[in-house]
Amino acid sequence: MKLFHLIATLFFMTIASAQERSTTIYLIRHAEKADMSANTHLSEAGKKRAQKWAQYFAGKGISAVYATPYNRTRETAQPLADVQKLQVTEYGPREMDLITLAKQHHNQSVVVVGHSNTIPGYVNKALGENKHADIAEEEFGKVYIVQIANEKVESVRVFMIMNYGL
């Protein structure tokens, strides 16, 4: 009988622990643009930064990579997707919802590549408050790390990772 109680307790602890795990969503802005045209490609510095992002995310267990349908975001996401052997999934810039994304990728890590005026908005929407301002035009090395569990944001961390050597 004691063995049964021990097994039952361990079973329910495992279920509770699994339910408490969170989804990690990394959000980055596309790398440097070649020019100011509407659907520009990456500049040489942008291509280097995209490779650096692929290196940065290499050991983080990324299971999905998302990018808007613009050349600059897809080209930023593609080196990471290549390293992880994933396809880049396109999303509409006005369609991203981090809570929904966390439900789709429960207990996984995901990268979202967006724009200076969309990434902070996605985080703000998930938080339910206007806490993060648009990214400055000259900033390309910032990463937002959002932890979501049970359809609620647990934490948001923002780091300037890569503004060196590019």
C-alpha positions in Angstrom: 0.0 0.0 0.0 2.9 2.4 0.8 4.3 1.7 -2.6 1.0 2.6 -4.2 0.9 6.0 -2.3 4.5 6.7 -3.2 3.9 6.0 -6.9 0.6 8.1 -6.9 2.4 11.0 -5.2 5.3 10.9 -7.7 2.8 10.8 -10.5 0.8 13.8 -9.4 4.0 15.7 -8.6 5.3 15.0 -12.1 2.0 16.3 -13.6 2.0 19.4 -11.5 5.7 20.1 -12.4 5.0 19.6 -16.1 2.0 22.1 -16.0 4.2 24.7 -14.3 6.9 24.7 -17.0 7.0 27.8 -19.2 7.5 28.7 -22.8 10.4 30.9 -23.6 9.9 33.4 -26.5 13.0 35.3 -27.7 12.1 38.4 -29.7 14.7 40.3 -31.8 14.5 43.1 -34.4 15.8 42.3 -37.9 19.4 43.1 -38.5 20.8 46.2 -40.3 19.1 47.1 -43.6 20.8 47.6 -46.9 18.8 50.8 -47.6 15.5 52.5 -46.6 13.3 50.9 -49.3 10.1 49.1 -48.2 11.3 45.5 -48.6 15.0 45.9 -48.5 17.6 43.1 -47.9 20.2 43.0 -45.2 23.4 45.0 -45.5 26.8 43.3 -45.1 26.7 44.3 -41.4 23.2 42.9 -41.2 24.3 39.5 -42.7 27.1 39.3 -40.1 24.7 40.1 -37.3 22.3 37.4 -38.5 25.1 34.9 -38.3 25.9 36.1 -34.8 22.2 35.7 -33.8 22.4 32.1 -35.1 25.5 31.5 -32.8 23.8 33.2 -29.8 20.7 30.9 -30.1 22.7 27.7 -31.0 22.5 26.1 -27.5 19.1 27.3 -26.5 17.0 24.5 -27.8 15.0 26.6 -30.3 12.1 24.6 -31.7 10.5 27.3 -34.0 11.6 30.5 -35.8 9.1 33.1 -36.9 9.6 36.1 -39.2 7.4 38.6 -41.0 7.3 38.3 -44.8 9.9 41.0 -45.4 13.3 40.3 -46.8 15.2 41.8 -43.8 13.4 39.7 -41.2 13.5 36.5 -43.2 17.2 37.0 -43.9 17.8 37.6 -40.2 15.9 34.4 -39.2 17.3 32.1 -41.9 20.8 31.5 -40.5 19.3 30.4 -37.2 16.7 28.2 -38.9 19.5 26.6 -41.0 21.6 25.8 -37.9 18.6 24.4 -36.1 17.3 22.6 -39.2 14.0 24.4 -39.0 11.8 26.2 -41.5 11.1 29.9 -40.9 7.4 30.4 -40.3 6.0 33.6 -41.6 3.5 35.7 -39.6 1.8 39.0 -40.3 3.2 41.9 -38.3 -0.2 42.7 -36.9 -1.1 39.1 -36.2 1.5 38.1 -33.6 0.1 37.3 -30.1 2.7 35.9 -27.6 0.1 34.2 -25.4 -1.3 32.3 -28.4 2.2 31.5 -29.6 3.1 30.1 -26.1 0.0 27.8 -26.3 1.2 26.5 -29.7 4.7 25.9 -28.4 4.0 24.8 -24.8 7.3 24.3 -22.9 9.4 25.1 -25.9 11.8 27.9 -26.9 10.8 30.1 -29.9 12.5 33.0 -31.7 10.4 35.8 -33.2 12.1 38.2 -35.6 10.2 41.5 -36.1 10.6 45.2 -36.4 11.6 48.1 -34.1 7.9 49.2 -33.9 6.4 45.8 -33.4 8.5 43.7 -31.0 7.9 46.0 -28.0 4.2 46.1 -28.8 4.0 42.3 -28.8 5.5 42.3 -25.3 3.3 45.1 -24.1 0.2 43.3 -25.4 1.2 40.1 -23.5 1.8 42.1 -20.3 -1.4 44.1 -20.7 0.5 47.3 -20.1 2.4 49.8 -22.2 5.8 49.2 -20.6 8.3 49.0 -23.5 8.9 51.7 -26.1 9.7 51.2 -29.7 13.3 50.2 -30.4 15.6 53.0 -31.5 16.3 53.0 -35.2 20.1 52.5 -34.6 19.6 49.5 -32.2 19.9 46.0 -33.6 21.3 43.9 -30.8 18.5 43.9 -28.3 16.7 40.7 -27.2 13.5 40.4 -25.3 13.1 37.2 -23.4 9.5 36.5 -22.4 8.6 33.5 -20.1 4.9 32.5 -20.4 3.2 29.8 -18.3 -0.5 29.1 -18.0 -1.3 31.9 -20.4 0.3 34.5 -18.2 3.6 36.3 -18.6 5.9 35.2 -15.8 8.9 37.4 -16.7 10.3 39.8 -19.3 14.0 40.4 -19.5 15.5 42.8 -22.0 19.2 42.7 -22.9 21.5 44.5 -25.3 23.5 41.6 -26.5 25.2 42.6 -29.7 26.2 46.1 -30.6 29.9 45.2 -30.8 32.2 44.7 -33.7 29.6 45.3 -36.5 
